[in-house]
Amino acid sequence: MGENHSDLELSKLSLYLYHVFLNYLLGLGLMNIYKTNKK
């Protein structure tokens, strides 16, 4: 049971990190678009 629980926690954590990474990439993309439009 314990191993199952830790696997669930690990998948939750990796899913969270994945979302953070996607938001980071999205932010970078928006910054680049903003910079290029300002020129």
trRosetta pair geometry for C-beta under 8 A, 3 or more apart (Angstrom, degrees):
i j d omega theta_ij theta_ji phi_ij phi_ji
1 4 5.7 -59 -157 34 35 114
1 5 6.5 35 151 -21 69 106
2 5 5.7 -56 -153 33 33 112
2 6 6.5 26 154 -15 67 105
3 6 5.9 -57 -149 38 33 107
3 7 6.3 38 151 -23 66 104
4 7 5.7 -56 -153 32 31 113
4 8 6.6 31 151 -20 64 103
5 8 5.7 -54 -155 32 33 112
5 9 6.5 31 150 -16 66 104
6 9 5.5 -50 -147 37 38 113
6 10 6.2 42 151 -24 66 104
7 10 5.6 -53 -147 35 31 114
7 11 6.4 29 154 -18 65 104
8 11 5.9 -55 -149 36 30 107
8 12 6.4 33 151 -20 64 105
9 12 5.6 -54 -150 34 32 113
9 13 6.3 32 152 -20 66 106
10 13 5.7 -54 -149 36 31 111
10 14 6.3 27 155 -16 66 106
11 14 5.7 -51 -142 39 33 108
11 15 6.2 37 155 -22 64 106
12 15 5.8 -57 -151 36 28 112
12 16 6.4 30 151 -21 64 107
13 16 5.6 -54 -151 35 31 113
13 17 6.3 29 153 -17 66 105
14 17 5.6 -51 -145 38 34 111
14 18 6.2 42 151 -26 64 104
15 18 5.5 -51 -149 32 30 117
15 19 6.6 31 152 -18 63 102
16 19 5.9 -55 -153 34 31 109
16 20 6.4 32 149 -19 65 105
17 20 5.5 -52 -148 36 35 114
17 21 6.2 38 152 -22 66 105
18 21 5.7 -53 -149 35 29 112
18 22 6.4 30 152 -19 64 105
19 22 5.6 -52 -147 35 33 111
19 23 6.3 33 154 -18 65 105
20 23 5.8 -56 -150 37 30 111
20 24 6.3 35 149 -24 64 106
21 24 5.5 -53 -150 32 31 116
21 25 6.5 30 153 -17 65 103
22 25 5.8 -54 -149 37 32 109
22 26 6.2 34 151 -20 65 107
23 26 5.5 -53 -146 37 32 114
23 27 6.2 37 152 -23 65 104
24 27 5.7 -53 -151 33 29 113
24 28 6.6 29 151 -18 63 104
25 28 5.7 -52 -150 35 34 111
25 29 6.3 35 152 -20 65 106
26 29 5.7 -55 -150 36 31 113
26 30 6.4 29 153 -18 65 106
27 30 5.8 -55 -147 37 30 109
27 31 6.3 33 153 -21 64 106
28 31 5.6 -54 -150 34 31 113
28 32 6.4 31 153 -19 65 105
29 32 5.8 -55 -150 35 31 111
29 33 6.4 30 153 -18 65 106
30 33 5.6 -53 -146 37 33 112
30 34 6.2 36 153 -22 66 106
31 34 5.7 -55 -149 36 30 113
31 35 6.3 30 154 -20 65 107
32 35 5.7 -54 -146 36 30 111
32 36 6.3 23 158 -14 65 107
33 36 6.1 -58 -145 40 28 104
33 37 6.2 24 157 -17 64 111
34 37 6.0 -61 -146 38 26 108
34 38 6.4 30 155 -28 62 107
35 38 5.8 -55 -152 26 29 114
35 39 7.3 36 153 -30 60 96
36 39 6.1 -42 -161 14 38 114
